[in-house]
Amino acid sequence: MKLRVYLTFDESTVREPLIWKLGKEFNVVTNIRTAEVKNHMGLVGLEIDGESDVVEAATAWLADQGVKVAPIEQDVIEG
Amino acid sequence: MNIVRALKCRECGQEYDIQPTHVCEFCFGPLEVVYDYEKLDGYFTRELIESRPQTMWRYKELLPIEGEPSVGAQNGFTPLVRAKNLEKALGVSELYIKNDSVCYPTLSFKDRVVSVALSKAVEFGFKTVACASTGNLAGSVAANAAAAGLESYVFIPHDLEQGKVLGAGIFGTRIIGIKGKYDDVNRLCSEVAGKYGWAFVNVNVRPFYAEGSKSLGYEMMEQLGWKAPKHVVVPMASGSLCTKVHKSIKEFIKLGLIEDNGTAVYGAQATGCSPIAKSVKDGTDLIHPVIADTVAKSLAIGNPADGFYANRVINETGGWAEDVSDQEVIDAMKLLAETEGIFAETAGGVTLGCAKKMIESGKLPRDESIVLCITGNGLKTQEAVLDAINKPRIIDASLKDFDALAEADGFQAAA
């Protein structure tokens, strides 16, 4: 599956090479589409390609590292 | 006349044919409907618009459908109320309420966006429509889908209050309650939208859905006598309404329907979920996602998709953004009800509460025209004000008992 997500890094995670680590830890192909770092915050639009369960484990790992993982639609639930 | 040109990425400018898709394949930027406005030269006049029925579709050339709407043909054209009593209470000279608390058929401005989304979904050949919502959107999708003969799915958090489930369930929609944290529910909905061949109104047909908000702005300008206000205050959840009201004003100027009044756009949020207002106040354009905790549930979007663009509109137009506490929301709901007889939902309390705060701080001038956008009906969020209203004084069925009460209130019998 190909999962498209926005990753939000805060000050504690922004200097960590987490996308590189992700590729080492899991058998996924990562493809950065957009990236920005400013005002104490980093934002990356990332495509993660791999087996469904591996992609899920990879995103769970990112969340464990303190990265906010959100669908590229961001909040889908509306009032 | 159809003037829709394409879907265009707001970030990189890549254009796409009209299709049910919402993000740029290159940069993941959101897609927006763009138009060839010059095709309307000499055709789309005030007279033409005024000759049409009073619905949101009198501006149909500027909405992204082909021909006539197949869903929600009666929607829109809500009142613009001159709020004389509220003017006195706030100490301002010219104040209006754009009152979408009476929008047809489900009493919120979501009927505008949903009718465009579903009309477009029918054009695309979808038979099933869906949304993820905790309130107004769910009711609107369910009702408009029912009226249009479409199948619908509504996704909600599993522990949503019964009243809100009822507001969608009565229309016979398929309601799916999802267990898990808010982020998990969000992610599942995004995945469902990607996997099933449905029109998910705020996912794969979002570019069309969002355009429906412009009709609120068009009506506001026509009802003001074909002019834009100097200031317009908009509640912000995803931030989409803020950007679309601004787009509607720019379009009317471009088409020569109004003069440029230098309208400033202001955003309103509840303090418990104010990522866009915070970004404006902090002077940054990056939106830090938050976990929402506010009585204004219909604005509780912690990671707003259009936050960046709303921020930009506010800054570019010289507006501002404000946030208010839950108590200020309730106080403002009461103020609006007691001065103008309009019972708005909590989001309306946010809008008025923020406007009041910005008037007091001088961000909103007292001597220029201001429009407040009220987007939903208070009957849907009664629990918020349950403890804030006067309780009935109980008496026996005795005239003597009532006379005593009336006297205490300062009233005397007529004769």
Interface residues (C-beta under 8 A of the other chain):
Chain A: R4 Y6 T8 R33 T34 E36 K38 N39 M41 L43 G45 K68 A70 P71 I72 E73 Q74 D75 V76 I77 E78 G79
Chain B: E11 H22 V23 F26 C27 F28 G29 K110 C131 A132 S133 T134 G135 N136 L137 F155 P157 Y182 D183 V185 N186 R187 C189 S190 E191 A193 F200 N202 V203 R206 A237 S238 D282 T284 L286 H288 P289 K297 S298 L299 A300 I301 G302 N303 P304 A305 A347
